[in-house]
Amino acid sequence: MAHNLQRALVIACAGAVLGLADNLISPRRIPYIAAPKVAPQPTDFISLADAKQLWQTGATFFLDARATADYAAGHIAGAYNLPAEEFDARYPQIATILAPDTAIVTYCDGLQCDLSHHLTARLRQLHYQNVRVLQNGWTVWHQAGFTTTTGDKP
Amino acid sequence: MKTFHFILRFIVGGVFVVAGVLKIWNPASFAGDIANYRLLTETLVNLVAITLPWVEVLAGSLLIAGIWKRPSALLITVLMVIFLAGIGQAIYRHLDIRCGCFSTLEARKVGLTALAEDFALLIAAGWLTFWYKE
């Protein structure tokens, strides 16, 4: 068994070296060490009451950071779907209706969910300054009985 | 028994090659999936996302090719134990996350199905490693 274990280690190391080498040349390469996340600041969040108020003005964009299927199953009425994980593919479509100073509220679902934070970070990189997260957004919104809708349209 | 051994090697190896290649195709997404398990520090997430898929592909290929069968089956067994532990703790902690087992090909969430599949793979790989006599 000992020499099997040794060889298993050799395979693991060889695989790791291949991976490290591939990441040098791959067009899909990622940083070897991920940049540390910036911890969310209190000002990054918006309360449910404030979000509702903004929603009523109609001048604020609500962006649902969840996957398309979750969005279709139910979302805040008027919210657009921009899944954080498909940001690059889906952003150009959304960009046509956003201005840099547009007030934006992002949300996903669950206190553990950080999709809305990822989405907010990406938007800020693109110089949207007025972006805030409605934490646990979908749950708190529909539990409060505020307007929701289903389907793949806002 | 010999045919069975061959078929099992092909299945286990094949699953690993496919799963690995899909992850190599989209390392950024796989890194996100790993991070979601909340087991590794941020520093390690990308390193694992870069290396692990290649280890999977290499071990799977060797198992299929019949080169270093037992060592590659052993490595796969060890990986399956790690994957099962990761999925188990995710279920225990009620993490509502994507499995990441086959990269973004499936939107499957971590759950009992994933646990059962991985357990079946563990048994198969364990058999190839420990019980099969040439």
Interface residues (C-beta under 8 A of the other chain):
Chain A: N4 L5 Q6 R7 A8 V10 I11 A12 A14 G15 A16 L18 G19 L20 D22 N23 S26 R28 R29 I30 P31 Y32 I33 A34 P36 K37 A67 A69 E85 G110 Q112 C113
Chain B: I24 W25 N26 P27 A28 S29 A31 G32 E42 T43 V45 N46 L47 A49 I50 T51 L52 P53 W54 V55 E56 V57 L58 A59 L62 W68 R70 P71 S72 L74 L75 V78 L95 D96 T104 A107 T129
